[in-house]
Amino acid sequence: MRYRASFRTKEGRRILLRMGIVAAGGILLAAVAVLVIWGVYWLFGQMQFRHQEDVEHWTYAHEVESYAETYQVPLDVVYAVIETESHFDQDAQSSAGACGLMQLMPDTYNWIRGRLKEEATPEPEGGIFDPETNLRYGIYYLSYLYETFGVWETAWAGYNAGPNIVKKWLQDSRYSEDGITLQTIPYTETANYVVKVGNAREYYQKLLAE
């Protein structure tokens, strides 16, 4: 009787062990299935996002190409600035008050309007949030900054920090050795901005070449 009891105990343990292994295997398979489903869902989401992103890129292609040609600004630079500034959101507005696709400050917008000798046009037909107007003024401003500084990285710094501040940096030997290029940008935000636009430009160079 003791032998039978001992046998049953061992056999029961084996059964329980097998049941545990089966249960663990089932849990593992379920986890793998969940991961596979999640991975497929994520990949589909990324594809959808990329498709939507591409659609947004080319929504303003006609305006961008037209004004980039008019003001002699490379397409990849224009797209890089729009991407960095607003991610192609025509209604974007920063906490500092920058508006639209190219995040123009109202003072800058009015300054450009004055240089172009244009009358103010109220929203929604025109104005700072109007995509066509915002792009035209923003691309003109990029052209002006490049004409002023002659180096795109310096022009981007001027777009972010303002041209007058950048001119002071260029005159300071701590930041510029030749008065043309900036070895150091004292504003962290502007330094990061120039890097972001540069990276975005590389992306659009490849995208436009396809």
N, C-alpha and C positions, 0 to 999 in steps of 0.2 A: 504493500500500500504506500509506503514512504517513497519507493522507487517511482510508482505511478505519479504520485503528487509532484515529485521532483521533475519527472519527465514533462508533465503537463505545464509546470511552471516555466521550464525552458522553452517548450513549444509555444507557449503563450507569449513569451518574450520575443521569440523569433517572428511570430505573427504580427505582434505590435511593431517590431522593427521594420518588417516589410511594409506595413501600413504607413508607417512614418516616412519611409523612403518614397513610397508611391505618392503620399500627400505632398512631400517636399518637391518631388518631380513635377506634380501638377501645378504647384504654386510657381515653380521656376518657369514652366512653359507658359503659364498665364502672364507672368511678368514680361517674358520675352515677347509674347503677342502684343501686350500693351505698348512695349517699347517700339515694336515694328510699326504698329498703327500710328503711334505718336510721331515716329520718324517720317512716315509717308505723309501724314497731315502737315508736319512742319515743312517738308520739302515742297508740297503743293502750295502751301502758304507763301513760301519764298518765291516760287515761280510766279504766283499771282501778284505778289508785291513787286517783283522785278518787271512784270508786264505792265502793271499800273505805273511804276516809276518811269518806264520807257515812254508810255503814253504821255505822261506829264512832261517829260523832257521835250517832246516834239509838239506839244499843244501850241507853243508859242514860236515854232520854228520859223514861220514866215516873217514875223516881226523881228525876231533875233537876227536872222540872215540879212534882212533888209537894212537894219540899222547898224549891224556890224560892218557891212560893206560901206555904208554911208560914212561912218566915222572911223573906219579902218582899225577895227578891233577884232582880233582873232576870235572865231566862234567858240573855241574851247575855253578861252578866258571868260567870255560872257556867260556861258553855261556854268562854269566853275563858280563864278561869283553868285549867280542866282541860286545854285545848289547850296552854297555855304551860307548865304544870307537868309533865304526864306524856304528852301526846299520846294520851290515852285508853288508856294502858297500866295496867291494874289492878294489875299486878305490879311496877310501876316502883319503884325504890329508888335514891336519890341517894347520893353518896359521904358526904354529911353525915348520912345516916340518915333522910331524909324518905321517906315510904311512900305507896304507892297512887295512885289516880287524882288526888287533890288534894294529894298530896305533904305529908301531915301529919307533923310531927315527933312522936315518941313523947310528949315532954313536953306538947306542945300537945294531942295526942289525949287524954291522961289529964286535962288541965285541963278540956277540953270535957266529957269524960265525968263529971267531978265536978260541973260546973255543971248538967248535965242530970240529975244524980243517978241515973246508970245503973251497974249492976254490970258488971264486966269480963266479956267473953265471949271464950273462946278461939277461935283459928282452927281449922278453916276456916268454922265456922258464923257467926262474927262477928269482931270485932277490926279492927285498923287496915287490913288489906289487903282486908277484905270490901268489895266495891264499894258496897253499899247503906249500910253504916255509914260508910265513908270519905266518901261523897257527903253524907250527912246531917250529919256533923260538920264537913266542909269548908264547906258552905253556911251552917251555923249560925255558923261562925267568920267568914265574910264578912259576915254580918248584924251580928255583934257589932262588927266593925271599922268598918263603915259607921256604925253607931249611935255609936261612939266618936269618929270623925273627921268624919263628915258630908260627906266628899268622896271619891268613888270612887278617884281617883288616890292619895290619901293612904292610903286603906284598903288598896289593893294594895301600897303601900310597906310597910305594916304587916304584910301577909301574908308578904312576902318577908324583911324585916329584923327583924320583931318589933315589936309595938305600943309597948313601953317605949322602944326606940331612937327610933322615929318621934316620940314625945312629946317627947323631948329635942331633936330637930331642930326641931320646931315652936316650941320655946321659945328657939331660937337665931336671932337676927336675921340671921345670915349665910345661913340656909337658908329662913326664913319671915318675911315682913313682917307677916302678920296673925295668926299662930298657928293658922291653919286650912289653908292651902295651902302646898305646898312649892315655892318658886321654884328651889331647888337641892337635889339629893339627893347627899350626899357619898359614898355607896357606889356605885361604878360598876355593880356587879351589880344593885343595887336600881333604879338609874336606868334601866338597860337593861330590866329586868323590867317596870317600869311602862309603858314604851314598847311592849313586846311585847304585854302584856295589852290596852293601848289599841288597838293595830292589830288584834288578834284579835277584840276586841269589835266593831269596825267590820265585820269580815268576817261575824261571826255575826248582826249586825243585818240585813245584806243577805240572808243565807241564811235567816233566820227569817221575813223579809218575803216570800219567794218563795212 
